[in-house]
Amino acid sequence: MGLLFPILLLAMGAYVLVGAIKGSGRLFSMENFKDESKDKAKKLMRLLYFALAAIMLLMAVVNGLQAVLYSNKLTYYKVTDAYKETFSDLLENGQLTYTAQESTGSGMSCFGGGGATVEKTYGPYSVDDEKMDVTEISAFINKAYAQYGSDREKFPMQSGGLLSCTGGSVDYSKYYRQTDLIDDAENPVYAETEADKAKGHAVYLSSLGNARSDVDDGSFLSKLYGAVSPTLLNVLNYVFIGLAVVGVVLLFVVTRIFTDKEKMEKARTQQVSGPSMPSSAFNFDESEEKDDSKA
């Protein structure tokens, strides 16, 4: 969702805040409130709406920071020994080059804008590189699949489960490893045990500016990484969610206390019966007699 949810929270918080400042609008619908208690109810509702607006705005900030700072981890990949043994014929001097036919069209190609097909070459990439990115590891897997994709011993199918619509997918997992753990020397940690995991730590990449969480370069994003941790943001998020629930419950309680039950029942009765019309509206005989008498 990225920044969509924080933006939605920000818009909702702004709407409630404006309503609380104005003290009118749909948020203050009190048709069924007791007449003598409307002023008191309005004051309490304004206080609650101010509180809810503040909570939603703070939640928007917290969720925005989570999306910007901690939604992307630095991830490294490497090929396994199984890959090196199974697809040794694809390697030349320990390196791999992969050439593929790719479309230059956009995602709307199904509507006629498919674009041209061009030849693109990836590599050469070292098979012993343990700090590959997605593009590099994809080249290794794609070239192997292009050559041996129909061989179910090399590329077995894994079940998609009883509720799966696809029926299954190709299992590539034994040919590559991935990790988001980095040691103090900036080397990836492909952990096999809990002790191995303890040697590494996660490094985050900001979605704006691509700053790293482990680099203190004095920039604004670097200062944000130093000021707020993922744990702190998670705790604040849960606290604000709890406060928002309490605010909504209190709003419901206030509404229930000051609601006039008789007015409520009358309003429900009118909604069920609908608007009534005078019986004379369907008295056609009388109008016909008057017309005959004029004639």
N, C-alpha and C positions, 0 to 999 in steps of 0.2 A: 504493500500500500504506500510505502514511502512517506511523503509529506501530505498525502491526501487526508488522512485521519486528523493530523494536527490542524490543517486548514479548516476542516469541517468543525472541529472543536472551537477554533478561533471564531468562525462565523456564528456558531451557536452562542458562544459567550458574549460576543458583541451584540447580538440580537436581544439577549436577556438583559444585558447591561443598559441598553437604550430604553427597553421597556421599563426597567426599574427606575431610571432617571425621570422618564416622562410620567410614570405612575398611571398609565392608561394603556388601552389596547387589549388585545385578546388575552394577554397574561392576567389581566385584572377583570375578567368576566365574573360579575357578582350579581347576576339577575336573581339567583335563588338564595342569596344571603339574607340574613335578618336585617331589616331596615335600620334598627337601632345600633347594629354592630358593624356596619359597613366601613366606617372610618377606622375603627380599631383593626379590623381584618385587613384593610388596605395597608396600614402601617406595618403590620407583621409580614404581610406578603412582600412588600417592598424590601424589607430587611432580608428576607429569605432569598429574593431574586438577586439582590446585590451580592449575597454570599455565594449563590450558585454561579453567578457570572464570574466572580473572582476565581472560584474553583475551576471552572471550565477554561478560563484564560490561562491559569497556571498549568493545568493539564496539557493544554495546547503547547505551552513552552517546553514542558518536560518531554512530551512525545516528539516534538520537533527536534529537541537535542538528541533523543535516542535515535531518530531516523537519520540525522546528519552525522552524528559521531560514531554510533555503534551498530549500524546496520550492515556494514561491510567488514569482513575480516580478511587479512592478508593470508592467502592460501597458496601453498606450494604443492607440486606434483612430481612424481618420478615413476618410471616404468619399473616393473618387477623383474626378478630373475626369470619368471615364467615367460614373460614377453621376450626377453633376450634369447631364451632357448627355443621357443616356439617359432619366432619370426626372425631368426638370425639371417635368413636370406634377404630380408628387406634392408639390412644394415650394410653400410660400406665404410670400412675403417672406423667402425664404432659410431657412425653418423647416419642420420636418416633425412631424406629429402622427399617431400610429398607434393605432387602436382595434381590439382583438381580443377574441374570445370565448374565455374560459379557464375550465377546470374547477377547482372548489375542492376536488375529491376528492384523496385521497392516492394514492401509487403502487400501492395495492392495489385500484384501481378495478375490475380485471378479476374480482374476487371479490365484486362487488356493492356496494362502497362508493364509487361513482363521484363522488358529490357533485353539486352544482349547477353550472350554467354561468353565469358572470357576464361582464359587459362591462367591460374594463379599458382605460384610455387611457394611452398613453405620450407624453411630450412636453409642450410643444413643444421640439424639439431643433434647434440651429443646424447647418446643413449645413457651415459653415466651422469648426466646433469640431474641433481636432486632438487633444483629450485626452478622447475619448469612452471610456466603459467598455463592458463587454459588453452591458449592457441597452440602452444608447443605439444602438450600432451594429447590434444585432439588430433594433431597431425600424425602422431604415432598410432593412435587407435584407428583413425580413419583409413590410413594406408593399409593397416593389417586387415581391416574389415573389407576394404575394396578388393583385396587379393583373396581372402579366405572366408568371406562372409557366409557362404553357403555350407561351409564345413561345420557341422554341429558339434564335432568334438572340440574344435578350437573355439567356437562361439556357441555355446549351449544356450538354449532358451530357458528363461526362468518364468515360472507360473505367475500370472497376474492375479490369481485368487478367484474365488467363486463370483465375487461382485465386480470383477474387472471387466470393462468394456473392450479392452484391447486384446485380451486373451493371453498376453505374455509379452516379454521383451528379451532382447539379447543381453546376456550377462558378460560385461567387460571387466568386472571387478578384479579378477585375478591378474590382470595385466597392468594395473596401475595402483598407486597409493596416493593419498592426499593427506595434508595436515595443515592445521592453522596454529600449530605450536612452534614458536621460535625461541632458540636459546639466546643467551647473552652475547654470543659471538655472531648473531644474525644468521645462524644455520638452522634449517628446518629440523624439527624433532619428529620422526616417524615412530611414535610410541608403540611399544609392544606390551609394556607393563605400566602399573601405576607409578613405579619409580621413574620410568622414562617420561611420563607425563609431567612429573614434578620438575623436570629439568627445563621445561619450556613454558612460555607464556603467550597469550594471544596478542596480536597486534592488529589494531583497527585502522581502517582507511576512511577518512571522512568523505561523504558523498558530495560535498562542496569543497573544492580546492584540493582534494586528494591528499590531505595532510595525514601523517602517521601519528598514532597515539604514543609511540615511544620516542619521538623526536621533539626535543625542546628547542625550537628555533626562534622563540620569542613572538611568533605570530599569534593572532587572535584565536585561531582554532587550537593551537598548541596550548594556550592558556586555558581554554575551555576543557581540554583533555586533562589538564592538571587540576582543575577545579571540581569537575564532576566525574564520578566513576559510574560504570554500568549498574553496580549494586545500589548506589545512592539514587539514581534515576528510577530504578525499579521500585525501591521502597517509597519514594515520593509518589510514583504513579499509583501504587496501591492505597496509599494514604488519601490521596485526592479522590480516588474512586469511592472509598469508604465515606468520606465527607460528603460527596455528591449524593450518595444513597441516603445518608442521614438528612440532607437538605430536602430531598424529594419527599421523604417520609414525613418530615415536619410540615411541608407544604400541604400534603394530603391531610394531615391531622388538623391543621388550621382551617382548611376548606370544609372538613367534616364538622368541626365544632361550630362554625358560624353559618352553616347552611340551614335554611328554614325548611323543615321537612314537609310542611304543608305546601309551600311554593313548589318544592321539588316534585311532590306527588301531582300537583295540578299541572305542572309543565309536562310530566310524563303522560298524563291523561290526554292532554291536548295533542301531543305528538302521536299517540295511538289512534285517537278518533279522527284527527285531521281537521282541517278547517270546515266549519259547518255553514250551510246555506239556509236561508229562510224557506219555510215550506211553501210560501207563496210563489217562489221561483218556479215551482213545478205545477202551479194551478193554472192550467191552460183553459179550462172550461170558462172561468170568469172572464178572461180576456176575449174569448170567442163570443160570449153573450153580449159584452159591451159593443163589440164590432157589429153584431146583428142589430142591436138597438139603434146604433147610428145609421145603419142602412135603412 
